[in-house]
Structure formats: structure tokens, C-alpha cells
Amino acid sequence: MKAYDGMYIDGAWRPAAGPDVIEVVNPADEQVIATVPAGTVEDVDAAVRAARAALPAWSATPPAERAARLAALRDVLQARREEIAETVTAELGSPLKLSQTVHAGVPVAVAGSYAELAAAHAFEERIGNSTVLSEPVGVVGAITPWNYPLHQIVAKTAPALAAGCTIVVKPAEDTPLVARLFAEAVHEAGIPAGVFNLVTGLGPVAGQALAEHPGVDLVSFTGSTAVGRRIGAIAAGAVKKVALELGGKSANVILPGADLARAVNVGVANVMSNSGQTCSAWTRMLVHRDQYDEAVGLAAGAAAKYGDRIGPLVNAGQRDRVRGYIEKGVAEGARLVAGGLDTPHDRGYHVSPTVLADVTPDMTVAQEEIFGPVLCVLRYEDEEDALRIANGTVYGLAGAVWAGDEEQAVAFARRLETGQVDINGGRFNPLAPFGGYKQSGVGRELGVHGLTEYLQTKSLQF
């Protein structure tokens, strides 16, 4: 076990204000692998003050120079990919291959995309007799989750820095080690002191202090809808801008005429990836009544192949929460066709890949975010019924549509109340905006739409 000390504030590792620490547990074997400081209100205040002091110089730095620093950061992340992957596997429990390709690989692409955007974006334009300026919103307070611990830090930090903002990051307490690696990468990339700051700590202490701090101009949060509501209320009291990426209950709609086997297999893979700990996972599979039984059989078979190939959940509380949803689903009438409460593992916070059939739209498991490797399969009568079911939750983050005819799939996708839809297995695009409708959030991440979240507009008339 390694005991880490200090917070990254104003370009250096500084001792924490208090003595308390957070234990970091490997969810695969339940062993404590490290401790990090539990940040206090004083630590957050020092970080925000450093960001505030660095803001004038960084916001005045030419976009080309900001782009160069982001390109250097991308290169450092690329060089340290293996170390990053091993760290994420140790603290999150994800299989090493997933950590290498997704947890370490995607942040490199995102950082690189903002290096390019910072250099190419038009930060001012002429409209009639006005010059319209896009200026940095100021100091950003970023509160990030544990499920994609590095990606979410990069998805907030890179556009903030590209826009000319400075930032304070409070990472999830379950996965602070890769956040410390990122701070080291920032330092190695030559990003000036105070532009990026890191405070580890608990949400109710350090997270709340960051959201409430009067020196923070924008709060960017990714996590549960319940916590998002609280942060939104805090920000509203100070008329402070927020960007919230919250929960999801995304529908995977398989229309008649689609390649059923492919749609089901890809859909199951989507849900099982990262042990189901993905806010945009297609956790509701909607299948026409005439193909329902075949689809359930395919889904059960596909889930069984994962067996113990998926990693554990992040902690004991999350494991117990997911198991509770499985029990509730069966109690409300769902049929367990794969997985369940048993697991082949003696240690670790594991949940078996699970498929629930005969799920109806009003069941708890069809309405609430489970955040584990649990797929619900629902039947529908016709396209209008499928649309009603797909749009029938408080969420609207992502989704998928499969059809034999692409135009039919696109037409259906246009009617979905959700922020992102994959058509017939469309590939992930790091430049496409990501964010939610309804209670899935406010604002967008990634690409130019993610950049604009960190800008404010001024017009000069002459």
C-alpha cells in the first residue's frame, strides 16, 4: 500500500490542510492499495484562489499557445498509457484490455481533439456592425465520477483550457489515483502553475465546497441525477453556470427487418462493457413481439459468454445496489434468463452478467438507472408503441436504433427524446456532442459543443 500526500495546487504538490485520508480499495480483491488526502474546505479555497490568480494570464494566452500546451498534454498521456491503464485497473477493477483501449486510449483522442479545436476555433466573428467575442467563462469547478475516471477529467479539463479557463478538479473518492497521474501529466506538459489544480476528497466536503465557492464561475459535474439536482440548486443560488451530465436509461430499439442477431449481440456487449457502469449504456432492449422470444434467447446466450470476463463493480455498496435491483425486478414479475445473484468469484465486488425478460415499462428496473451489468428486454407492438416505451422515462441520454432500412432507423431516431443515438451500430465519435435531455443533464461535452460550454459571449458595436 502506498500513502500519497499532498494536493496539486498552483503547479506544485502541497500538504493537505487536514490529517484525514481516503482509502483506495482494489474492487477485484477488496484490498486497500493506497491512501490519498481527504481534502478540506481550506484545500478547495487554496485551489480556487490559485486558479483565480492564474486566470488573467492564461485567458490572455493566444489560442495557438493553448493548443500547443494541450498537444503536449496529449503526448504525455500517450506516453504514459500503460501506467494509466494499470492504475485504472487497480482502482476501478476494469479488465486490463478495456483499461488500455478505452480508459487510457479515449482521453488521448479527446485531448488531441481540443488541441486542434483551440487552434482552429473562431473566438471572434463579425455580425453586421458588431464584433462578437467568445471569452472564457472563468474558473471552472469540475467534479468527476469514478466510472470513466480519466476520460471525464479530460473531457472537462481539455475544453476548459482550450477556452482559456482555469480549473479545479475534485475526482471521485473511489478512483483518485489516475487523477494524480493526470496532474503529473499536466505538470510535465508545461501547463502554467494554477491553470490546473487537483483536490482529492469526499463529495459532501470537498465537492460541496467547490460547488459553493464564490470564486468558481462554472460547475461541471458528471454523476447521479440526485447529486446533479443538488449542485444545480447551489449554483442557482449564486446565478452560476452549470454543466451537468447525469443518469440514463437508454433504449436499444430493434425494428423488424433489422439484423436481429447483430443488434442483440452488440446491445449485450454495450451493457456489459465496464461492468455496466456506463451512464449511456443501452440497458433497455426493445424488441417487436414477433421476434421477442428469439431475441431473449440470443441475449441470454450472449450474456452467458461473458461469464467472469467482466470486472467487478467499483465498491461493495454498488454491488449490493445492483443485486437489489435484480431481486426487485424478479419480485415485480421479470423473468431471470441469465446471471442473477450467484457469481463464480469468492472475493471482489462482482455481479454476474444478467438478463431480465418479460420486463414491462412500469417496472422499477425499466425506469431507474441500475448501473451494473443488467439488461432488461421489453416487447412492443408497433413503432408507435416502441417510441412510447423508449421515451417513457425521466432520462434521455443515449440510445440505439436498428433497422433493415437506414432511412427508417434515422426517422425513428429523430423522434427519440435523447441526446445521442447510434444507428445500426454507428461508431463512437469523439467530436460529436454528448449530453442529455430531460433529467439526464444540462449542456454538452466533446467537440466544439463541449468547448462552447466554457465560453461566454460579448458583442462590440461599432
Beta strands, then each sheet from edge to edge (+ up, - down):
strand 1: 2-3
strand 2: 7-9
strand 3: 12-14
strand 4: 21-26
strand 5: 31-37
strand 6: 124-127
strand 7: 130-136
strand 8: 139-143
strand 9: 166-170
strand 10: 196-198
strand 11: 218-222
strand 12: 241-245
strand 13: 251-254
strand 14: 284-288
strand 15: 335-338
strand 16: 354-357
strand 17: 374-380
strand 18: 399-402
strand 19: 422-423
strand 20: 441-442
strand 21: 455-461
sheet 1: 1+ 5+ 4-
sheet 2: 2+ 3-
sheet 3: 6+ 7- 21+
sheet 4: 10+ 9+ 8+ 11+ 12+ 20-
sheet 5: 15+ 16- 17- 14- 13- 18- 19-
end
